[in-house]
């Protein structure tokens, strides 16, 4: 069974793409438009629930994103 999640960002954030790159094949990184103004990036689990969020205007704390990626999608490739 292949588990695929999504790391969606409302702006093209290279640091998010770079961090999630180790999970290529299990996590797709996309840039998407949304009406939400309170979050900039979402890590969405395969069941559609949000596993991690980066509030708008905040700097990426890669440690928390890596922890969430590891929890939901296993060790990086």
C-alpha positions as CSV (number, residue, x, y, z in Angstrom):
1,X,0.0,0.0,0.0
2,X,1.4,3.4,-1.0
3,X,0.6,6.3,1.4
4,X,0.7,9.7,-0.2
5,X,0.2,13.0,1.5
6,X,0.4,16.6,0.4
7,X,2.4,19.5,1.5
8,X,0.5,22.5,0.2
9,X,1.7,26.1,0.3
10,X,-0.1,29.2,-0.8
11,X,3.2,30.8,-1.9
12,X,6.1,29.1,-3.6
13,X,8.3,28.4,-0.5
14,X,11.5,26.8,-1.5
15,X,12.4,25.9,2.0
16,X,9.2,23.8,2.4
17,X,9.8,22.0,-0.9
18,X,13.5,21.4,0.1
19,X,12.5,20.0,3.5
20,X,9.8,17.7,2.1
21,X,12.0,16.5,-0.8
22,X,13.3,13.6,1.3
23,X,9.8,12.2,1.3
24,X,9.4,12.3,-2.5
25,X,7.0,9.5,-3.5
26,X,5.1,9.7,-0.3
27,X,4.5,13.4,-0.1
28,X,3.6,15.7,-3.1
29,X,4.5,19.3,-2.7
30,X,2.2,21.7,-4.5
31,X,1.5,25.4,-4.6
32,X,-2.2,26.1,-4.3
33,X,-4.5,29.1,-4.0
34,X,-6.9,29.3,-1.1
35,X,-9.2,31.8,0.6
36,X,-7.6,31.1,4.0
37,X,-5.4,33.9,5.1
38,X,-4.3,32.4,8.5
39,X,-2.0,29.7,7.2
40,X,0.8,29.7,4.6
41,X,1.6,25.9,4.4
42,X,-0.3,22.8,5.3
43,X,0.9,19.1,5.6
44,X,-2.2,17.1,4.7
45,X,-2.4,13.5,5.7
46,X,-3.8,10.8,3.3
47,X,-7.1,10.9,5.1
48,X,-7.5,14.6,4.4
49,X,-6.7,15.9,7.9
50,X,-4.1,18.5,8.6
51,X,-1.0,17.1,10.3
52,X,1.0,20.3,10.5
53,X,0.4,24.0,9.6
54,X,2.6,27.0,9.2
55,X,0.8,30.2,10.1
56,X,1.0,33.1,7.7
57,X,4.0,35.4,8.3
58,X,6.0,32.9,10.3
59,X,9.4,31.5,9.4
60,X,9.7,27.8,8.8
61,X,10.8,25.7,11.8
62,X,12.1,22.8,9.7
63,X,12.4,20.6,12.9
64,X,8.6,20.6,13.4
65,X,7.9,19.9,9.8
66,X,10.5,17.0,9.7
67,X,8.9,15.6,12.9
68,X,5.4,15.7,11.3
69,X,6.7,14.2,8.1
70,X,8.4,11.4,10.0
71,X,5.4,10.7,12.1
72,X,2.9,10.4,9.3
73,X,5.1,9.2,6.4
74,X,8.0,7.3,8.0
75,X,11.7,7.9,7.7
76,X,13.0,9.9,4.8
77,X,14.2,8.1,1.7
